[in-house]
């Protein structure tokens, strides 16, 4: 098979067998096609002909063309995974990227809002259905620490407002249950009371656009940015910053790192560990005591 055909076969494997998200498959495809272009430039006819020194040259080219250390590491990871797949298919004899050194990541702490900035961001005077929806989105981000993709994928059935929880499908299709604070519950209830004025019939998504269908992640990013400006928060606010703020504020109050990892659905904690080591009641207890917007209103 041609080099490009094997890439297509691998991407199909990720999509159908591994059940990777379309965004992840697309990212792998871009990275591998970049390697394919490099191979064509070097006159490398097949993947069997690719050697470790070629991968080092490829890495050097990525660096010289301005790619960050994070981007290069991601691309090398995609290459290693691809070659491991080719090994299982007996298309190559060894993995040329296995021992290839990746550039070191610069130390960079995630930025988080302080409590005052967060409170100001959440004090949206919502009047229209769009504003009410946006307020619910903002509250839910900060209340739960969800990733952008996780919040966008929420359905109506994902939320249990009676016990204040949400069922989230995280990376690797791993499910976790996260508690939701009372402010977020109230905001979601208000949104649900007017959601039908925007939503298409039988649309399962919790948050819908003006067109009535599920909101795209880019649209949610834009709405977060809009409200940061509208609420005069003097920093660039994005959904991941709300996730970092959630984690920082919980950790500052509780000092329970393990609970924070569970609530965030950290990639190194499997679904089994979630239910074996820390059950939902413990997480909810830590959350309610520590999170500034989870405590019951007097």
C-alpha atoms as an extended CHARMM CRD file, in Angstrom:
* protein
*
       298  EXT
         1         1  UNK       CA              0.0000000000        0.0000000000        0.0000000000  PROA      1               0.0000000000
         2         2  UNK       CA              1.0490000000        3.6150000000       -0.5830000000  PROA      2               0.0000000000
         3         3  UNK       CA              2.1760000000        5.7250000000        2.3800000000  PROA      3               0.0000000000
         4         4  UNK       CA             -0.9320000000        7.9100000000        2.1660000000  PROA      4               0.0000000000
         5         5  UNK       CA             -3.2090000000        4.8580000000        2.0460000000  PROA      5               0.0000000000
         6         6  UNK       CA             -1.7400000000        3.5530000000        5.3010000000  PROA      6               0.0000000000
         7         7  UNK       CA             -2.3680000000        6.9220000000        6.9470000000  PROA      7               0.0000000000
         8         8  UNK       CA             -6.0040000000        6.7770000000        5.8230000000  PROA      8               0.0000000000
         9         9  UNK       CA             -6.2710000000        3.2290000000        7.1390000000  PROA      9               0.0000000000
        10        10  UNK       CA             -4.8580000000        4.3010000000       10.5120000000  PROA      10              0.0000000000
        11        11  UNK       CA             -7.2200000000        7.2870000000       10.7840000000  PROA      11              0.0000000000
        12        12  UNK       CA            -10.1370000000        4.9740000000       10.0300000000  PROA      12              0.0000000000
        13        13  UNK       CA             -8.8690000000        2.7000000000       12.8250000000  PROA      13              0.0000000000
        14        14  UNK       CA             -8.8490000000        5.6320000000       15.2530000000  PROA      14              0.0000000000
        15        15  UNK       CA            -12.3200000000        6.7100000000       14.2060000000  PROA      15              0.0000000000
        16        16  UNK       CA            -14.0660000000        3.3170000000       14.0900000000  PROA      16              0.0000000000
        17        17  UNK       CA            -12.1520000000        1.0460000000       16.4590000000  PROA      17              0.0000000000
        18        18  UNK       CA            -10.7150000000        3.5110000000       18.9610000000  PROA      18              0.0000000000
        19        19  UNK       CA            -13.7880000000        5.7680000000       18.8000000000  PROA      19              0.0000000000
        20        20  UNK       CA            -11.6720000000        8.9300000000       18.8370000000  PROA      20              0.0000000000
        21        21  UNK       CA            -13.4430000000       12.2450000000       18.4010000000  PROA      21              0.0000000000
        22        22  UNK       CA            -13.5070000000       13.8670000000       14.9300000000  PROA      22              0.0000000000
        23        23  UNK       CA            -11.2900000000       16.6950000000       16.2020000000  PROA      23              0.0000000000
        24        24  UNK       CA             -8.6620000000       14.2430000000       17.4710000000  PROA      24              0.0000000000
        25        25  UNK       CA             -8.6890000000       12.2230000000       14.2400000000  PROA      25              0.0000000000
        26        26  UNK       CA             -8.3900000000       15.4140000000       12.2190000000  PROA      26              0.0000000000
        27        27  UNK       CA             -5.4270000000       16.5290000000       14.3410000000  PROA      27              0.0000000000
        28        28  UNK       CA             -3.6680000000       13.1780000000       13.8350000000  PROA      28              0.0000000000
        29        29  UNK       CA             -4.3070000000       13.4270000000       10.1110000000  PROA      29              0.0000000000
        30        30  UNK       CA             -2.7170000000       16.8760000000        9.8430000000  PROA      30              0.0000000000
        31        31  UNK       CA              0.3580000000       15.7760000000       11.8040000000  PROA      31              0.0000000000
        32        32  UNK       CA              0.8610000000       12.6170000000        9.7630000000  PROA      32              0.0000000000
        33        33  UNK       CA              0.3320000000       14.3730000000        6.4500000000  PROA      33              0.0000000000
        34        34  UNK       CA              3.0700000000       16.7940000000        7.4730000000  PROA      34              0.0000000000
        35        35  UNK       CA              5.3680000000       13.7970000000        7.9870000000  PROA      35              0.0000000000
        36        36  UNK       CA              4.2320000000       12.4280000000        4.6190000000  PROA      36              0.0000000000
        37        37  UNK       CA              5.2300000000       15.6910000000        2.9070000000  PROA      37              0.0000000000
        38        38  UNK       CA              8.6350000000       15.4940000000        4.5950000000  PROA      38              0.0000000000
        39        39  UNK       CA              9.1190000000       11.9170000000        3.3770000000  PROA      39              0.0000000000
        40        40  UNK       CA              8.2330000000       12.8960000000       -0.1910000000  PROA      40              0.0000000000
        41        41  UNK       CA             10.7310000000       15.7660000000       -0.0340000000  PROA      41              0.0000000000
        42        42  UNK       CA             13.4210000000       13.3280000000        1.1260000000  PROA      42              0.0000000000
        43        43  UNK       CA             12.5480000000       10.7410000000       -1.5130000000  PROA      43              0.0000000000
        44        44  UNK       CA             11.4960000000        8.1270000000        1.0570000000  PROA      44              0.0000000000
        45        45  UNK       CA              9.4040000000        5.6140000000       -0.8770000000  PROA      45              0.0000000000
        46        46  UNK       CA              7.8020000000        3.6060000000        1.9330000000  PROA      46              0.0000000000
        47        47  UNK       CA              7.3660000000        3.6830000000        5.6990000000  PROA      47              0.0000000000
        48        48  UNK       CA              9.8290000000        0.7800000000        5.9460000000  PROA      48              0.0000000000
        49        49  UNK       CA             12.5300000000        3.0860000000        4.5980000000  PROA      49              0.0000000000
        50        50  UNK       CA             11.9930000000        5.7090000000        7.3160000000  PROA      50              0.0000000000
        51        51  UNK       CA             14.7710000000        5.6240000000        9.9260000000  PROA      51              0.0000000000
        52        52  UNK       CA             15.3910000000        7.2510000000       13.3070000000  PROA      52              0.0000000000
        53        53  UNK       CA             17.6880000000        9.8940000000       11.8060000000  PROA      53              0.0000000000
        54        54  UNK       CA             14.8900000000       10.9080000000        9.4350000000  PROA      54              0.0000000000
        55        55  UNK       CA             12.6320000000       11.5370000000       12.4350000000  PROA      55              0.0000000000
        56        56  UNK       CA             15.3600000000       13.6660000000       14.0230000000  PROA      56              0.0000000000
        57        57  UNK       CA             15.6010000000       15.6720000000       10.7850000000  PROA      57              0.0000000000
        58        58  UNK       CA             11.8140000000       16.0160000000       10.7420000000  PROA      58              0.0000000000
        59        59  UNK       CA             11.8890000000       17.2910000000       14.3340000000  PROA      59              0.0000000000
        60        60  UNK       CA             14.6180000000       19.7960000000       13.4600000000  PROA      60              0.0000000000
        61        61  UNK       CA             12.5820000000       21.0650000000       10.5210000000  PROA      61              0.0000000000
        62        62  UNK       CA              9.5380000000       21.5420000000       12.7490000000  PROA      62              0.0000000000
        63        63  UNK       CA             11.6670000000       23.5560000000       15.1490000000  PROA      63              0.0000000000
        64        64  UNK       CA             13.1790000000       25.7140000000       12.3930000000  PROA      64              0.0000000000
        65        65  UNK       CA              9.7330000000       26.5070000000       10.9620000000  PROA      65              0.0000000000
        66        66  UNK       CA              8.6090000000       27.9910000000       14.2770000000  PROA      66              0.0000000000
        67        67  UNK       CA              6.6420000000       25.1740000000       15.8990000000  PROA      67              0.0000000000
        68        68  UNK       CA              6.4870000000       25.3220000000       19.6920000000  PROA      68              0.0000000000
        69        69  UNK       CA              7.8480000000       22.5590000000       21.9170000000  PROA      69              0.0000000000
        70        70  UNK       CA              4.2740000000       21.5360000000       22.7580000000  PROA      70              0.0000000000
        71        71  UNK       CA              3.3400000000       21.2600000000       19.0750000000  PROA      71              0.0000000000
        72        72  UNK       CA              6.4570000000       19.2520000000       18.2210000000  PROA      72              0.0000000000
        73        73  UNK       CA              5.8420000000       16.8510000000       21.1070000000  PROA      73              0.0000000000
        74        74  UNK       CA              2.2610000000       16.3430000000       19.9200000000  PROA      74              0.0000000000
        75        75  UNK       CA              3.3490000000       15.6450000000       16.3630000000  PROA      75              0.0000000000
        76        76  UNK       CA              6.0080000000       13.1640000000       17.5150000000  PROA      76              0.0000000000
        77        77  UNK       CA              3.4120000000       11.4490000000       19.6790000000  PROA      77              0.0000000000
        78        78  UNK       CA              1.1350000000       11.1110000000       16.6370000000  PROA      78              0.0000000000
        79        79  UNK       CA              4.0320000000        9.6180000000       14.6610000000  PROA      79              0.0000000000
        80        80  UNK       CA              4.8880000000        7.1000000000       17.3960000000  PROA      80              0.0000000000
        81        81  UNK       CA              1.2730000000        5.9890000000       17.6410000000  PROA      81              0.0000000000
        82        82  UNK       CA              1.0290000000        5.6220000000       13.8810000000  PROA      82              0.0000000000
        83        83  UNK       CA              4.1940000000        3.5280000000       13.6800000000  PROA      83              0.0000000000
        84        84  UNK       CA              3.0280000000        1.3330000000       16.5550000000  PROA      84              0.0000000000
        85        85  UNK       CA             -0.0970000000        0.6630000000       14.5200000000  PROA      85              0.0000000000
        86        86  UNK       CA              1.9990000000       -0.1890000000       11.4510000000  PROA      86              0.0000000000
        87        87  UNK       CA              3.9880000000       -2.6110000000       13.6020000000  PROA      87              0.0000000000
        88        88  UNK       CA              0.8040000000       -4.4440000000       14.5780000000  PROA      88              0.0000000000
        89        89  UNK       CA             -0.1180000000       -4.6000000000       10.8810000000  PROA      89              0.0000000000
        90        90  UNK       CA              3.3900000000       -5.8840000000       10.0080000000  PROA      90              0.0000000000
        91        91  UNK       CA              3.9350000000       -3.0130000000        7.6120000000  PROA      91              0.0000000000
        92        92  UNK       CA              7.2310000000       -2.0180000000        9.2800000000  PROA      92              0.0000000000
        93        93  UNK       CA              9.8500000000       -3.8330000000       11.3630000000  PROA      93              0.0000000000
        94        94  UNK       CA             10.4960000000       -1.2280000000       14.0620000000  PROA      94              0.0000000000
        95        95  UNK       CA              9.2640000000        2.1570000000       15.2450000000  PROA      95              0.0000000000
        96        96  UNK       CA             11.6650000000        4.8570000000       13.9860000000  PROA      96              0.0000000000
        97        97  UNK       CA             10.1520000000        7.4690000000       16.3290000000  PROA      97              0.0000000000
        98        98  UNK       CA             10.3670000000        5.3330000000       19.4740000000  PROA      98              0.0000000000
        99        99  UNK       CA             13.5990000000        6.8010000000       20.8350000000  PROA      99              0.0000000000
       100       100  UNK       CA             13.3660000000       10.1820000000       19.1770000000  PROA      100             0.0000000000
       101       101  UNK       CA             13.9640000000       12.9210000000       21.7910000000  PROA      101             0.0000000000
       102       102  UNK       CA             11.1920000000       15.4410000000       22.2210000000  PROA      102             0.0000000000
       103       103  UNK       CA             11.9240000000       19.0760000000       23.0870000000  PROA      103             0.0000000000
       104       104  UNK       CA             11.4790000000       20.0270000000       26.7210000000  PROA      104             0.0000000000
       105       105  UNK       CA              8.3370000000       21.8880000000       27.6340000000  PROA      105             0.0000000000
       106       106  UNK       CA              8.8080000000       25.3500000000       29.1340000000  PROA      106             0.0000000000
       107       107  UNK       CA              7.5000000000       25.6690000000       32.6730000000  PROA      107             0.0000000000
       108       108  UNK       CA              4.2810000000       27.6550000000       32.5530000000  PROA      108             0.0000000000
       109       109  UNK       CA              1.6740000000       27.8930000000       35.2540000000  PROA      109             0.0000000000
       110       110  UNK       CA             -1.9450000000       28.0490000000       34.0640000000  PROA      110             0.0000000000
       111       111  UNK       CA             -3.5790000000       31.4220000000       34.5500000000  PROA      111             0.0000000000
       112       112  UNK       CA             -6.6160000000       31.6710000000       36.7930000000  PROA      112             0.0000000000
       113       113  UNK       CA             -8.9960000000       34.4420000000       37.7740000000  PROA      113             0.0000000000
       114       114  UNK       CA             -9.0750000000       35.5340000000       41.3860000000  PROA      114             0.0000000000
       115       115  UNK       CA            -12.2820000000       35.2800000000       43.4050000000  PROA      115             0.0000000000
       116       116  UNK       CA            -13.2260000000       38.9220000000       42.8380000000  PROA      116             0.0000000000
       117       117  UNK       CA            -12.7770000000       38.7050000000       39.0660000000  PROA      117             0.0000000000
       118       118  UNK       CA            -14.7690000000       35.4890000000       38.9470000000  PROA      118             0.0000000000
       119       119  UNK       CA            -17.6310000000       36.9400000000       40.9680000000  PROA      119             0.0000000000
       120       120  UNK       CA            -17.7910000000       39.9530000000       38.6590000000  PROA      120             0.0000000000
       121       121  UNK       CA            -17.7820000000       37.6950000000       35.5920000000  PROA      121             0.0000000000
       122       122  UNK       CA            -20.7090000000       35.6960000000       36.9440000000  PROA      122             0.0000000000
       123       123  UNK       CA            -22.8820000000       38.7140000000       37.8120000000  PROA      123             0.0000000000
       124       124  UNK       CA            -24.5810000000       38.8260000000       34.4220000000  PROA      124             0.0000000000
       125       125  UNK       CA            -27.8850000000       40.6960000000       34.3720000000  PROA      125             0.0000000000
       126       126  UNK       CA            -29.5200000000       38.2260000000       32.0100000000  PROA      126             0.0000000000
       127       127  UNK       CA            -32.7860000000       39.3090000000       30.3810000000  PROA      127             0.0000000000
       128       128  UNK       CA            -33.0330000000       37.6690000000       26.9490000000  PROA      128             0.0000000000
       129       129  UNK       CA            -32.9660000000       33.8990000000       26.2890000000  PROA      129             0.0000000000
       130       130  UNK       CA            -29.4430000000       34.2290000000       24.8190000000  PROA      130             0.0000000000
       131       131  UNK       CA            -28.2030000000       36.0730000000       27.9040000000  PROA      131             0.0000000000
       132       132  UNK       CA            -29.8950000000       33.5750000000       30.2080000000  PROA      132             0.0000000000
       133       133  UNK       CA            -28.2540000000       30.7300000000       28.2720000000  PROA      133             0.0000000000
       134       134  UNK       CA            -24.8640000000       32.4070000000       28.4750000000  PROA      134             0.0000000000
       135       135  UNK       CA            -25.1740000000       32.9660000000       32.2130000000  PROA      135             0.0000000000
       136       136  UNK       CA            -25.9370000000       29.2610000000       32.6630000000  PROA      136             0.0000000000
       137       137  UNK       CA            -22.8830000000       28.3730000000       30.5630000000  PROA      137             0.0000000000
       138       138  UNK       CA            -20.5980000000       30.6300000000       32.5970000000  PROA      138             0.0000000000
       139       139  UNK       CA            -21.9000000000       29.3620000000       35.9140000000  PROA      139             0.0000000000
       140       140  UNK       CA            -21.6030000000       25.7530000000       34.8120000000  PROA      140             0.0000000000
       141       141  UNK       CA            -18.0220000000       26.1960000000       33.5960000000  PROA      141             0.0000000000
       142       142  UNK       CA            -16.8730000000       27.6690000000       36.8860000000  PROA      142             0.0000000000
       143       143  UNK       CA            -19.1090000000       25.4650000000       38.9930000000  PROA      143             0.0000000000
       144       144  UNK       CA            -17.9430000000       22.1690000000       37.5250000000  PROA      144             0.0000000000
       145       145  UNK       CA            -14.4870000000       22.6580000000       36.0010000000  PROA      145             0.0000000000
       146       146  UNK       CA            -15.6290000000       21.0250000000       32.7720000000  PROA      146             0.0000000000
       147       147  UNK       CA            -13.5940000000       21.1450000000       29.6100000000  PROA      147             0.0000000000
       148       148  UNK       CA            -15.0270000000       23.1470000000       26.7130000000  PROA      148             0.0000000000
       149       149  UNK       CA            -15.6890000000       20.0020000000       24.6560000000  PROA      149             0.0000000000
       150       150  UNK       CA            -17.3780000000       18.3410000000       27.6390000000  PROA      150             0.0000000000
       151       151  UNK       CA            -19.7700000000       21.2290000000       28.2180000000  PROA      151             0.0000000000
       152       152  UNK       CA            -20.6060000000       21.5140000000       24.5200000000  PROA      152             0.0000000000
       153       153  UNK       CA            -21.4450000000       17.7870000000       24.4270000000  PROA      153             0.0000000000
       154       154  UNK       CA            -23.9020000000       17.9270000000       27.3390000000  PROA      154             0.0000000000
       155       155  UNK       CA            -27.4340000000       16.7550000000       26.6420000000  PROA      155             0.0000000000
       156       156  UNK       CA            -30.5620000000       17.5190000000       28.6060000000  PROA      156             0.0000000000
       157       157  UNK       CA            -30.2720000000       14.0480000000       30.1200000000  PROA      157             0.0000000000
       158       158  UNK       CA            -26.7070000000       14.7490000000       31.2970000000  PROA      158             0.0000000000
       159       159  UNK       CA            -27.8910000000       17.0700000000       34.0650000000  PROA      159             0.0000000000
       160       160  UNK       CA            -29.6230000000       16.0310000000       37.2900000000  PROA      160             0.0000000000
       161       161  UNK       CA            -30.8120000000       19.2240000000       38.9410000000  PROA      161             0.0000000000
       162       162  UNK       CA            -32.4100000000       17.3900000000       41.8520000000  PROA      162             0.0000000000
       163       163  UNK       CA            -29.1040000000       16.2090000000       43.3020000000  PROA      163             0.0000000000
       164       164  UNK       CA            -26.9850000000       18.8800000000       41.6060000000  PROA      164             0.0000000000
       165       165  UNK       CA            -24.8060000000       16.7210000000       39.3810000000  PROA      165             0.0000000000
       166       166  UNK       CA            -23.7820000000       16.2670000000       35.7720000000  PROA      166             0.0000000000
       167       167  UNK       CA            -22.6420000000       13.1900000000       33.8780000000  PROA      167             0.0000000000
       168       168  UNK       CA            -19.6490000000       14.1770000000       31.7820000000  PROA      168             0.0000000000
       169       169  UNK       CA            -18.0220000000       12.2440000000       28.9520000000  PROA      169             0.0000000000
       170       170  UNK       CA            -14.3480000000       13.1620000000       29.1390000000  PROA      170             0.0000000000
       171       171  UNK       CA            -11.2300000000       12.2550000000       27.2060000000  PROA      171             0.0000000000
       172       172  UNK       CA            -11.1000000000        8.6720000000       26.0070000000  PROA      172             0.0000000000
       173       173  UNK       CA            -14.8940000000        8.4600000000       26.3940000000  PROA      173             0.0000000000
       174       174  UNK       CA            -14.4510000000        8.1350000000       30.1660000000  PROA      174             0.0000000000
       175       175  UNK       CA            -17.4840000000        9.0640000000       32.2170000000  PROA      175             0.0000000000
       176       176  UNK       CA            -17.3760000000       10.9850000000       35.4540000000  PROA      176             0.0000000000
       177       177  UNK       CA            -20.0010000000       12.5320000000       37.7010000000  PROA      177             0.0000000000
       178       178  UNK       CA            -19.3590000000       16.1100000000       38.8190000000  PROA      178             0.0000000000
       179       179  UNK       CA            -21.3250000000       18.1370000000       41.3720000000  PROA      179             0.0000000000
       180       180  UNK       CA            -22.9300000000       21.4210000000       40.3750000000  PROA      180             0.0000000000
       181       181  UNK       CA            -23.2790000000       24.3430000000       42.7890000000  PROA      181             0.0000000000
       182       182  UNK       CA            -26.5680000000       26.0070000000       43.6330000000  PROA      182             0.0000000000
       183       183  UNK       CA            -25.8460000000       29.1150000000       41.5340000000  PROA      183             0.0000000000
       184       184  UNK       CA            -25.3040000000       26.9710000000       38.4530000000  PROA      184             0.0000000000
       185       185  UNK       CA            -28.4130000000       24.8840000000       39.2100000000  PROA      185             0.0000000000
       186       186  UNK       CA            -30.5220000000       28.0550000000       39.4360000000  PROA      186             0.0000000000
       187       187  UNK       CA            -29.0190000000       29.4380000000       36.2120000000  PROA      187             0.0000000000
       188       188  UNK       CA            -29.6760000000       26.1790000000       34.3450000000  PROA      188             0.0000000000
       189       189  UNK       CA            -33.2680000000       26.0560000000       35.6220000000  PROA      189             0.0000000000
       190       190  UNK       CA            -33.8550000000       29.5690000000       34.3170000000  PROA      190             0.0000000000
       191       191  UNK       CA            -32.3260000000       28.6100000000       30.9680000000  PROA      191             0.0000000000
       192       192  UNK       CA            -34.5040000000       25.5050000000       30.7090000000  PROA      192             0.0000000000
       193       193  UNK       CA            -37.5850000000       27.6470000000       31.2820000000  PROA      193             0.0000000000
       194       194  UNK       CA            -36.9020000000       29.5430000000       28.0300000000  PROA      194             0.0000000000
       195       195  UNK       CA            -34.8410000000       27.0130000000       26.0410000000  PROA      195             0.0000000000
       196       196  UNK       CA            -37.8240000000       25.9590000000       23.9040000000  PROA      196             0.0000000000
       197       197  UNK       CA            -37.9950000000       29.4630000000       22.4210000000  PROA      197             0.0000000000
       198       198  UNK       CA            -34.6770000000       28.7520000000       20.6480000000  PROA      198             0.0000000000
       199       199  UNK       CA            -34.3720000000       24.9850000000       20.3870000000  PROA      199             0.0000000000
       200       200  UNK       CA            -35.4140000000       22.8410000000       17.4710000000  PROA      200             0.0000000000
       201       201  UNK       CA            -37.8870000000       20.0980000000       18.2170000000  PROA      201             0.0000000000
       202       202  UNK       CA            -36.2190000000       16.9250000000       19.5720000000  PROA      202             0.0000000000
       203       203  UNK       CA            -32.8020000000       18.6310000000       19.8820000000  PROA      203             0.0000000000
       204       204  UNK       CA            -31.0320000000       16.7610000000       22.7340000000  PROA      204             0.0000000000
       205       205  UNK       CA            -28.3180000000       19.3580000000       23.4400000000  PROA      205             0.0000000000
       206       206  UNK       CA            -28.4760000000       21.2640000000       26.7160000000  PROA      206             0.0000000000
       207       207  UNK       CA            -27.1530000000       24.4550000000       25.1320000000  PROA      207             0.0000000000
       208       208  UNK       CA            -28.4130000000       25.4970000000       21.7070000000  PROA      208             0.0000000000
       209       209  UNK       CA            -27.5720000000       28.3020000000       19.3010000000  PROA      209             0.0000000000
       210       210  UNK       CA            -29.8770000000       30.9120000000       17.7540000000  PROA      210             0.0000000000
       211       211  UNK       CA            -30.5270000000       28.3680000000       14.9990000000  PROA      211             0.0000000000
       212       212  UNK       CA            -31.8060000000       25.8910000000       17.5640000000  PROA      212             0.0000000000
       213       213  UNK       CA            -29.0650000000       23.2760000000       17.2360000000  PROA      213             0.0000000000
       214       214  UNK       CA            -26.1920000000       22.3010000000       19.5310000000  PROA      214             0.0000000000
       215       215  UNK       CA            -23.7360000000       25.1260000000       20.1430000000  PROA      215             0.0000000000
       216       216  UNK       CA            -20.3120000000       24.7140000000       18.5400000000  PROA      216             0.0000000000
       217       217  UNK       CA            -17.2640000000       24.9660000000       20.7840000000  PROA      217             0.0000000000
       218       218  UNK       CA            -16.1190000000       28.0670000000       18.8860000000  PROA      218             0.0000000000
       219       219  UNK       CA            -19.4260000000       29.7960000000       19.5930000000  PROA      219             0.0000000000
       220       220  UNK       CA            -19.1120000000       29.0370000000       23.3030000000  PROA      220             0.0000000000
       221       221  UNK       CA            -15.5680000000       30.4420000000       23.3110000000  PROA      221             0.0000000000
       222       222  UNK       CA            -16.8220000000       33.6260000000       21.6910000000  PROA      222             0.0000000000
       223       223  UNK       CA            -19.6160000000       34.0290000000       24.2490000000  PROA      223             0.0000000000
       224       224  UNK       CA            -17.1760000000       33.6300000000       27.1470000000  PROA      224             0.0000000000
       225       225  UNK       CA            -14.9280000000       36.2560000000       25.5530000000  PROA      225             0.0000000000
       226       226  UNK       CA            -17.9210000000       38.5440000000       25.0270000000  PROA      226             0.0000000000
       227       227  UNK       CA            -18.9780000000       38.4200000000       28.6650000000  PROA      227             0.0000000000
       228       228  UNK       CA            -15.4580000000       38.9610000000       29.9620000000  PROA      228             0.0000000000
       229       229  UNK       CA            -15.4590000000       42.2480000000       28.0400000000  PROA      229             0.0000000000
       230       230  UNK       CA            -19.0210000000       43.1300000000       29.0020000000  PROA      230             0.0000000000
       231       231  UNK       CA            -18.3300000000       42.4930000000       32.6970000000  PROA      231             0.0000000000
       232       232  UNK       CA            -15.0930000000       44.5040000000       32.5000000000  PROA      232             0.0000000000
       233       233  UNK       CA            -12.7850000000       41.6760000000       33.5070000000  PROA      233             0.0000000000
       234       234  UNK       CA             -9.3640000000       43.0510000000       32.5900000000  PROA      234             0.0000000000
       235       235  UNK       CA             -7.8060000000       39.8740000000       31.1940000000  PROA      235             0.0000000000
       236       236  UNK       CA             -8.3180000000       37.5140000000       28.2820000000  PROA      236             0.0000000000
       237       237  UNK       CA            -10.8390000000       34.9750000000       29.5790000000  PROA      237             0.0000000000
       238       238  UNK       CA            -11.4260000000       31.6290000000       27.8850000000  PROA      238             0.0000000000
       239       239  UNK       CA            -13.1880000000       28.4160000000       28.9800000000  PROA      239             0.0000000000
       240       240  UNK       CA             -9.9650000000       26.7220000000       30.0620000000  PROA      240             0.0000000000
       241       241  UNK       CA             -9.1960000000       29.6530000000       32.3480000000  PROA      241             0.0000000000
       242       242  UNK       CA            -12.5210000000       29.0500000000       34.0860000000  PROA      242             0.0000000000
       243       243  UNK       CA            -11.4880000000       25.4140000000       34.5280000000  PROA      243             0.0000000000
       244       244  UNK       CA             -8.1650000000       26.5070000000       36.0420000000  PROA      244             0.0000000000
       245       245  UNK       CA             -9.9820000000       28.9930000000       38.2830000000  PROA      245             0.0000000000
       246       246  UNK       CA            -12.3150000000       26.2610000000       39.4840000000  PROA      246             0.0000000000
       247       247  UNK       CA             -9.3730000000       23.9970000000       40.3380000000  PROA      247             0.0000000000
       248       248  UNK       CA             -7.3300000000       26.7550000000       41.9920000000  PROA      248             0.0000000000
       249       249  UNK       CA            -10.1560000000       28.0070000000       44.1840000000  PROA      249             0.0000000000
       250       250  UNK       CA            -11.1530000000       24.5110000000       45.2940000000  PROA      250             0.0000000000
       251       251  UNK       CA             -7.5720000000       23.5690000000       46.0690000000  PROA      251             0.0000000000
       252       252  UNK       CA             -6.9020000000       26.7820000000       47.9840000000  PROA      252             0.0000000000
       253       253  UNK       CA             -9.8850000000       26.1070000000       50.2120000000  PROA      253             0.0000000000
       254       254  UNK       CA             -9.7640000000       22.3360000000       50.6340000000  PROA      254             0.0000000000
       255       255  UNK       CA             -6.1050000000       21.3080000000       50.1610000000  PROA      255             0.0000000000
       256       256  UNK       CA             -7.5640000000       18.0540000000       48.7970000000  PROA      256             0.0000000000
       257       257  UNK       CA             -5.5400000000       17.5160000000       45.6350000000  PROA      257             0.0000000000
       258       258  UNK       CA             -6.9590000000       14.0550000000       45.0220000000  PROA      258             0.0000000000
       259       259  UNK       CA            -10.5300000000       15.3550000000       45.0380000000  PROA      259             0.0000000000
       260       260  UNK       CA             -9.6100000000       18.1280000000       42.6160000000  PROA      260             0.0000000000
       261       261  UNK       CA             -8.0480000000       15.5900000000       40.2630000000  PROA      261             0.0000000000
       262       262  UNK       CA            -11.2200000000       13.5260000000       40.3910000000  PROA      262             0.0000000000
       263       263  UNK       CA            -13.4590000000       16.5100000000       39.8000000000  PROA      263             0.0000000000
       264       264  UNK       CA            -11.3890000000       17.5640000000       36.7950000000  PROA      264             0.0000000000
       265       265  UNK       CA            -11.2960000000       14.0650000000       35.3120000000  PROA      265             0.0000000000
       266       266  UNK       CA             -7.5100000000       14.1510000000       35.0520000000  PROA      266             0.0000000000
       267       267  UNK       CA             -6.2610000000       11.9370000000       32.2290000000  PROA      267             0.0000000000
       268       268  UNK       CA             -4.1570000000        9.7590000000       34.5660000000  PROA      268             0.0000000000
       269       269  UNK       CA             -7.1530000000        8.7130000000       36.6290000000  PROA      269             0.0000000000
       270       270  UNK       CA             -9.2530000000        5.9730000000       35.0870000000  PROA      270             0.0000000000
       271       271  UNK       CA            -13.0130000000        5.6480000000       35.3740000000  PROA      271             0.0000000000
       272       272  UNK       CA            -12.5450000000        2.6890000000       37.7150000000  PROA      272             0.0000000000
       273       273  UNK       CA            -10.3880000000        4.7330000000       40.0580000000  PROA      273             0.0000000000
       274       274  UNK       CA            -13.0690000000        7.3750000000       40.2120000000  PROA      274             0.0000000000
       275       275  UNK       CA            -15.5160000000        4.9710000000       41.7960000000  PROA      275             0.0000000000
       276       276  UNK       CA            -12.9730000000        2.8780000000       43.7300000000  PROA      276             0.0000000000
       277       277  UNK       CA            -11.0070000000        5.5520000000       45.5380000000  PROA      277             0.0000000000
       278       278  UNK       CA            -13.3340000000        8.5270000000       45.8740000000  PROA      278             0.0000000000
       279       279  UNK       CA            -17.0760000000        8.0950000000       45.5410000000  PROA      279             0.0000000000
       280       280  UNK       CA            -19.3680000000       10.8810000000       44.4490000000  PROA      280             0.0000000000
       281       281  UNK       CA            -20.6080000000       11.6690000000       47.9450000000  PROA      281             0.0000000000
       282       282  UNK       CA            -17.0960000000       12.4690000000       49.1140000000  PROA      282             0.0000000000
       283       283  UNK       CA            -16.4780000000       14.6320000000       46.0730000000  PROA      283             0.0000000000
       284       284  UNK       CA            -19.7670000000       16.4510000000       46.5940000000  PROA      284             0.0000000000
       285       285  UNK       CA            -18.9310000000       17.0470000000       50.2520000000  PROA      285             0.0000000000
       286       286  UNK       CA            -15.5000000000       18.5130000000       49.4760000000  PROA      286             0.0000000000
       287       287  UNK       CA            -16.9980000000       20.5660000000       46.6590000000  PROA      287             0.0000000000
       288       288  UNK       CA            -19.8670000000       22.0330000000       48.6820000000  PROA      288             0.0000000000
       289       289  UNK       CA            -17.6130000000       23.0540000000       51.5720000000  PROA      289             0.0000000000
       290       290  UNK       CA            -14.8620000000       24.5240000000       49.4080000000  PROA      290             0.0000000000
       291       291  UNK       CA            -16.3380000000       26.0870000000       46.2630000000  PROA      291             0.0000000000
       292       292  UNK       CA            -17.3650000000       29.7300000000       46.7490000000  PROA      292             0.0000000000
       293       293  UNK       CA            -20.4870000000       29.3940000000       44.5880000000  PROA      293             0.0000000000
       294       294  UNK       CA            -21.5610000000       25.9420000000       45.6840000000  PROA      294             0.0000000000
       295       295  UNK       CA            -22.6360000000       26.7690000000       49.2180000000  PROA      295             0.0000000000
       296       296  UNK       CA            -26.3300000000       26.9910000000       49.9060000000  PROA      296             0.0000000000
       297       297  UNK       CA            -27.7290000000       30.4990000000       49.7900000000  PROA      297             0.0000000000
       298       298  UNK       CA            -29.0990000000       31.8120000000       53.0730000000  PROA      298             0.0000000000
